[in-house]
Amino acid sequence: MKVKGRIMYLGQWLNSENSVRHKYITLNNDDSLGRNWSFGTKLFKKGTIGSVYDCSFKDSDTISYNKNTIPTSLLFKEGKGVSTFILFPELRKYEEESRQVEIKIRNSKKPTSPLEEEIKFMKSTFKSLPVAKRAAFIGNLIYKITS
């Protein structure tokens, strides 16, 4: 039996195996938060954290949805549209967590060239030197590069 419902996107997180998961939470009829859901891929193509989607729940473990569903960030209270970020202040926490995951993913995918490795080595060498010897290190480096 299908039950109509709504689900809200809460962003990304890393599980214990460091793989990206996407968090969703059901919205009850009274706009309170319900059950948490986690998926390996993003269910819907559009929308950001706090976006609400209409869907159907087939049973306790299955969601039926249309990938092209257009989300909304407004929930209607007393005839007025109110942003999900106003109704659920905890979305800021999820937004920050998701941003940290995106940064971690972006940084892990950066290719490292041999030149970048050399620069990283020189930086660590420079930082390990006493302050008095750092100017001589830079001067020697510039001399070797330009000669």
C-alpha positions as a printed Julia matrix, in Angstrom:
147×3 Matrix{Float64}:
  0.0    0.0     0.0
  1.36   3.39   -1.02
  1.21   6.27    1.42
  1.71   9.83    0.15
  4.26  11.83    2.04
  7.04  14.37    1.94
 10.76  14.02    2.4
 13.37  16.73    3.06
 17.0   16.67    1.89
 19.54  17.17    4.7
 22.8   17.0     2.74
 25.79  14.69    2.56
 27.75  12.85    5.21
 30.55  10.28    5.3
 29.83   6.87    6.77
 32.34   4.69    8.63
 33.88   3.49    5.33
 34.37   7.14    4.23
 31.84   6.82    1.42
 29.38   9.6     0.74
 25.78   9.11    1.86
 22.83  11.44    1.34
 20.54  12.19    4.28
 16.79  12.65    4.03
 14.11  12.93    6.67
 10.37  12.44    6.37
  8.03  15.28    7.27
  4.97  14.27    9.26
  1.54  15.78    8.52
  2.05  18.37   11.26
  5.41  19.41    9.67
  7.41  17.78   12.44
 10.46  15.72   11.54
 10.01  11.98   11.18
 12.2    9.07   10.18
 15.77   9.49    8.87
 16.7    7.91    5.55
 20.16   7.42    4.07
 21.05   6.66    0.44
 24.32   6.19   -1.45
 23.15   8.42   -4.28
 21.13  11.61   -4.32
 17.51  10.72   -5.03
 16.49  13.92   -6.77
 18.36  15.93   -9.42
 17.34  19.37   -8.19
 17.28  21.07   -4.83
 19.51  21.86   -1.92
 19.51  21.28    1.81
 16.05  21.98    3.21
 14.3   21.16   -0.07
 11.04  19.26    0.4
  9.85  16.66   -2.14
  6.53  14.9    -2.58
  6.85  11.13   -2.76
  5.14   7.89   -1.78
  6.22   5.32    0.76
  5.54   1.75   -0.41
  6.46   0.14    2.89
  8.74   0.91    5.8
 11.9    0.6     3.66
 10.93   1.83    0.16
 10.34   5.27   -1.31
  8.61   5.74   -4.64
  9.46   9.03   -6.37
  9.95  10.84   -9.65
 13.59  11.99  -10.09
 12.42  15.16  -11.83
 10.22  16.25   -8.95
 10.49  19.99   -8.39
 11.29  20.73   -4.74
 10.01  23.49   -2.53
 11.74  25.27    0.34
  8.48  26.66    1.68
  6.0   25.02    4.0
  2.64  26.66    4.51
  1.72  27.69    8.05
 -1.56  29.53    8.59
 -1.8   30.32    4.87
  1.71  31.82    4.65
  4.79  30.25    3.1
  7.59  29.84    5.65
 11.13  28.81    4.71
 12.29  25.42    5.93
 15.4   27.14    7.35
 13.14  29.24    9.62
 11.02  26.28   10.7
 14.0   23.97   11.26
 17.04  25.92   12.56
 19.0   22.64   12.77
 19.3   22.75    8.95
 22.25  25.16    9.4
 24.13  22.35   11.16
 23.38  19.96    8.3
 24.43  22.59    5.77
 27.81  23.02    7.5
 28.35  19.24    7.72
 27.54  18.86    4.03
 29.9   21.7     3.12
 32.73  20.0     5.07
 32.08  16.74    3.21
 32.17  18.55   -0.16
 35.51  20.15    0.76
 36.91  16.8     1.87
 35.79  15.16   -1.39
 37.18  18.02   -3.5
 40.54  17.92   -1.71
 40.82  14.14   -2.0
 40.32  14.25   -5.77
 43.03  16.83   -6.45
 45.72  15.33   -8.63
 49.22  15.62   -7.23
 51.97  16.17   -9.73
 55.66  15.59   -8.98
 56.09  19.39   -8.85
 53.36  19.69   -6.22
 55.07  16.97   -4.19
 58.38  18.86   -4.37
 56.69  22.09   -3.3
 55.01  20.27   -0.39
 58.42  18.9     0.64
 60.02  22.36    0.44
 57.21  23.86    2.52
 57.65  21.26    5.24
 61.43  21.78    5.16
 60.97  25.56    5.41
 58.56  25.22    8.34
 60.91  22.86   10.18
 63.83  25.34   10.02
 64.54  27.75   12.86
 63.28  31.25   12.09
 66.84  32.6    11.8
 67.69  30.15    8.99
 64.54  30.63    6.9
 65.79  33.74    5.08
 68.97  31.91    4.05
 66.88  28.98    2.81
 64.73  31.28    0.64
 67.8   33.12   -0.65
 69.54  29.85   -1.54
 66.36  28.58   -3.25
 66.02  31.73   -5.35
 69.71  31.61   -6.29
 69.38  27.97   -7.47
 66.21  28.71   -9.45
 67.59  31.77  -11.24
 71.11  30.55  -11.97
